[in-house]
Amino acid sequence: MSGTSQHSQLCSILLREAYGDLAEKVAMCLFRFGDLTFSQLASHSKLKQSKLQTVLKGLINFGLVQFEMGVDAKSGTQSNTPIYNLCKGRVLFLHRYIRGVPVFIRKFGTEGEIVLDTLMKCGHECASDIIFQATVRILKTESDQNVASVLEQIKGKLTELIQFGLIERAPSRQTETQEKLSDFSTPGKNYSLKGVDLPMMVQRISNDILTLEDAEDQAILWQVSRKRVTQLLRDEMFAEALTGRIDCHAGNLVRVLLQLMADTGPAMADASNILHKPFIQSAVKNSYSGSPLEAHLSEYLQILSQDSSSLVKNLGDASGGEYQITLKSAILELTWSALEKITQEQFGTKGARIFRVVRRHQFILVDDIQNHAMLPPKEAKQILYTLVGQNFVHFREMKLGTGSEAGKTSTSYYFFINLNQVSIN
């Protein structure tokens, strides 16, 4: 199955499970045919215009579909016909979010995860509605709880998530279309929970009125920060990987280092700025004071810098020690490790051995593979050709001159691994 086909199937499943069959049908038309006008979309989806308008409105509200005005083919000027396109990256974010639910629960508790899930299902919403809806959800399963207490708890969780950056300001319903979303993404900017009337919510819930109307803060909208969620899940992935390889203190040090990277430069860069050891010591003391990590920080830094994950690089001893987070190298190593594990699960230890040999030598002949893998020729060839058939290993035909007679060539097949192709498959 091709990578594009897998991509299509994953998007289709995510959309259907999250938003229903009609939303999946409209979105997948945009996936398959690209940018479309409303009339083209109606033709491809076979939906009535009124139904299509409703579905499009929902997809746009959730940020999964965007539109811009088209250009007249004859005059070259902007036309009044909107062109719709699917934000595929945001569709795939749904999968990332689902995988991150255990992390959200562990870090912010069940209430924090409910706040995030409530906002994800709304697309964007004001703080009052988020708090009200999340509280109603909790009271449906825990009806014996005090309403005012739950509301205060949910408000506190919402504030915590905003301060952490997982929830950010969104353009208001009155915002001009040219206003950029990035204007609302800076932590602390436009931060306010003013206008949240908890006593009024207590009264409505006590009277079994489970909807909220005309909230004072209805013009101040919030949304889940895709960028921050992605960063958090990436950080936890590395921390959990190093916890498994070494111990929990190494994992906690990775969390500290990745947070320092975000504090001192772009969080998603290939590599961090230089981190000096005194700076790291101060951060560890603030987060893990009195722990074995604080007592043995030098040893843990040395272990991480020598680990094959390549996440931490020791740059020298200046200023007590200089370190750098090399994310690009670490992600590459993590990808290779995952592929080797998958190869071993599907083709056994001998298949994984051949995979490692081909990776290590980049371009290698079949006879050399047999020798390095220390397997019988027949068995090595059989496993190698299976790996080729499943697109884990690739080969290139090369014609070389024999040197004995002019014009004569011999054909050799060199085996290699195309990492991008294997990852897609």
N, C-alpha and C positions, 0 to 999 in steps of 0.2 A: 504494500500500500504506500502511495507517495505521501510526502510530507504535506502537500497541499490538501490531499484528500483527508488526511488525519486532522488537519487544521479545520477543515470544513465540518467534519463530523463532530469535533469537540465543540465548536461554536454552536452548532445546531442543538446539541444536547444541553449545553449551558443555558441557551436562550429559552428552550422549551421548558426546562425545569424551573427556571427563575420567573419567566414572564408569560408562559403559555404558548399554545400552538400558533395563534395568529401573529403574535410578536415574532416568533421564530420564523414563520413563513415570510413576513415582510423583510426582516433583517437578512435572511439568507438570499432573498432576491438581490439585495444590495451587495451581498458577499459575492454572488456568482456573476452578476452583470456589471458591477461597478457603479459609478455615479449615475443616478436616474432622476428624471423629472417626476412630478406627481402622476402625470398621465401614463408615463412609461411604467412606473411602479404599479399602478392600478392594472395595467395590461398584463404584466408578468405575474402579479400575485392573484389575479382574478377576484379581487375583493371589491365590494361596493365602495364608492367614494367616501360615504359617511363613516363606514367601518374603518377604512384605511386612514382617514383623518384621525380617528380616535387612537388607533395603534401607533401612528407616527408621533402623535402628541406624547404618548407614554414613553416611547423610545427616546425622543428628544429630551424629555424631562429627566430620564435616567442617564443622559449623556452618552448613549450608545449610538445615536444618529445625529449628525450635524447637517446643516444646509448653508448654502451661500447662493447668492444670485448669479445666474448664468450670464454668458456673454453672447450677444447677437452675432451669428455667423457672418452676416452681410456687412453690418456697420462696424462691428468690433466694439460696440458700446455695451454697457451693462443692461441686461434685460430684466423684466419683472418676473421671470420664471425661476423659482428656487430649484437648485440641484441638491439632491439628498445623497449622503454617503455614510457608510457604516464605519464606526471607529472600532476596528478589529482588536486593537490592543486593549480597549476597555472591556470588550466581551471576554477576552482571555483573562482579564483581571478578576472576573467572577470566579474562575477556577482557583486563582491564587488566593482570593479571599476565603473561599471555602476551606482550602488547605490550612489557612491561618487561624481558623476558629479555635483550635486547642491552645494556640499561643495567646490569643486574646483572653481566653478564660483564665489561663495560668497567670497572666500579667495583670489583668484588671478585674478578675472575678466574673461570675455569671452575669451580674448586673451590667458590668461594662460591655460584655459581649452582646447583651440584649440591646443596649443603647446603640452600638454600632450596627447591629442587624436591623434595628428599626429604621435607622437613617439610610442604610443601603436599600431598603425596600421602598423608601420614599423618594430617593434620588437626592433631593435637597429639601430642607424643612427648617422652620424657626425653632428656637430652643424650647419654647413652651409646648409645641406640638410633639417634639421628640420626647420630652420628659413625660408628658401626659400619656402618649401611646405606649411608651416603655413601661410605665407604671401599671397601666391597664393590663398589659400582657402578663406582668408578674402576678397581679392580683387574681387573674383567672386561674392560676395554678396554686396560688398561696393566698386564699381568700381570708385567712385568719389574721393576716398582717395588718398593722396600723397604717392607714392610707397616708397620713401626714409624714410618718417615718419613712415610708417607701419613696415618696416624692422627694424628700430631702436627700435620701441616699442616691437616687437617680440623678438629681441635680448635681450632687457632688461628683458622681462618676462622669457626667457630661463635662464638667469643668476640668476634671483630671485628664480626660481624653483630648480636650482642646489644648490644654497646656502641654501635653505630650506631643501634640501635632498630628494625631490620627484623625482629628476632625478640624476642618478649616472653614473660613468664611467662603461663601459662594455669592456670586452676583445676585442682587435682589431682583424681584419681579419687575421693578421699575427701572432697572439698569439699562442704559443704552447698549445696543448690540455691539458697538465697537469697544466696549469696556473689556479689558483683558482679565481672564481669570487669575493670572499671576499677581494682579494688584491686590488680591485678597489672600495670598498664600503665605505671607510673611508671618512667622509666629509672633503673637502679641499684637499684631496690627488689626484694628477693627474688632478687638476682642471685647465682648461685653455680653453679660446675661441679664441686662436690665430689662424690666418689663415682664419678668416671669412671676406670675401671680399664683403662688402655691395655695393660699387659702381658698381662692376661687376654684382651683382644681379639686381640692378636697371636697368642697360642696357639691360639685358636679358629679364626682364619682360616688359620693354618698347617696346622691339622688338617682343613681343608675343612669346618668347622662354620660355616655361614653364617647362623646365627640366634643371637640373644643372649637369655638368660633371666635373670630375677631380678637385674637391675642394681641396684646400691646406691642409685642416684638415681631409681629408677622412679616415685617419688611426686612428683618435681619435673618438671612438664611445661612444654613450650615450644610456641609457635605463631607463625606469621607474622603480623606486625602489619599489618593491612589499612590502617590509618590512616597508618602511616609509609611504607608502599609507595606509597600514593596521593600523599603529600606529595613523596616522592623523584621520582616520575615527573612530577608537576606542575612541580617545580623544574627538572628536566632539559628538559622541554618548552620552558619559557621560555628557559633558557640556550642551547639549541640554536637556537631561533628568533632570538635576538639575535646568536648567532655567525654565522648565515647572513646577517643584515641588516647587521652591522657587522664584527666579527672575533672571534677566539677570546678575546681579552682582555676584550671586553665581555661575552661569555658567562660567563667566570670571575667577573667582577664581579657579575653577576646571581646566580650561585651563592652568593657571599659575602653579598650583601644578603638573599637569601631565608633563609639560615641565621641571620643576625642577627635577622630577623623572628621566626623560630621560637624563638630564644634569649631574646627580650625580650617575647614575648607569644604569643597563640594563632597557631599556624602556618597555620590555615585561615581566618583572619579576612578580612574584605573589604579591610582596610588595616592596615598595620603601625603600631606606635608610632613616634614621631619618632626617626630615626637621625642622630646628630651625626657630622660629618665625621671628627673625631679618632677616634671609635669605629670608623668604617669603615676608616680608615687602619691602625689597629692590627690589625684582622681581615685586611686584605689583606696586611699585612706577615707575619703568621703563616702564611698559606696560600701566598702567591706572592712571597716575599721576593726582591728582585733582578730581578724581571720588569718588562717594559715597563708592565704594569698599575700597579705600585707607583710607577714614575717618572712616569706620566702620569695619575694617579688623577683629578685635577681635571677634565682634559679628558674622560675617559670618563664621569664623573658628569654633566657638562654635556651630552654627546651623548645619554646615556640619558634625561635629564630632558626633552630636546627631541624625542625619538623619538616617532613616531606610535603606538607600541605602548602608550603611557600607563602603563607599568609603574612608572616612577620619577618622583616629583614633587618639585620643588625648593620648599621651604617658606620659604626666606629664608637670610640670611647670618649669623644669630645662631650663636654658638659655632663659628665657622669654616664654617658651612653646615649646614642641616637638610634632611633628605630623608625621604621616606615611600614605601613600596611600596604601590601601589594595585592590588591583585590583581583586584578586581571589574571595574574599568575595563579592565585589561589583558586579562582573559578575554573581556570583551565585544568589544574590538577584535580579538582573535584569532579569535573566532567569526565576526565580519563578514568578516575577511580570508579565512577558510576558505570561507565561503559564496560570496564573490566569485570565488575560484579555481575552485570547483566549477561556478559559473554559466558561467565562461569556458570550462571544459573541455567542458561539455555544450551550450552555446548560442553559443559563439564570442565574439569580442571585442565585437561589437555587442550581444549579449545581456548581457554583463557591464556594458557602458556604460549600458544602460537600467536594469539592476539598481541601479547606483550612483546614477543620477539619482533613482529612486524612493526610495532610502534617504535621500539628502541632503535631499529636499523633504518627506518623511514622507507628506503627502497631496497628490496632484498629479493634474491632469486630463490626459487623453490628448494633447490638443493641446500642452500645455506639455512633456510628455515628448518629443514629436517635436522641439520647438524646442531643448530643452536637450541632447538626444542628438545633434542635428544629423544626423538621418536622414530619408529620404523618408517621407512619411506612411504610405503603404501598407506599406513594409517595417517601419517602427517598430511599427505596429499588429499586424502578423503576429508579430513577435518578442515583443511585449508579451503577446498572447493566448496564445502558447506558454508563456511564463513563468507566466501565470495558470493555465493548464491543468495545469502541473506543480507548482503550489502554491508557487512561488518568490515570486510577487507576488499580492496579494489586492486586492479592490476593495470599495467600499461605495457603495451607491446613496443619493443625497441629493436630496430634492425641495425646490426653492426657489421662492419666489414670483417671478413675472415682473415685477411692479411696474406693468405696463401695464393689466391688467384684474384686478379683484378676483376671487379664487377660482381664478385660473389659476396653475398651477405648471409648472416645467420640471424635468426629471430630469437630473442630472449623475452621472457615475461617477468617484469619486476612488480613485486607486490608492495602495496602501501595502504595507509589508512587516511581517508579523507574525513577529518573530524567533523566538519560542517555537515557533510552528507550523512554520516552515521548518526549524528545527533538528531537530524530531521527525521530519519527513518525510525 
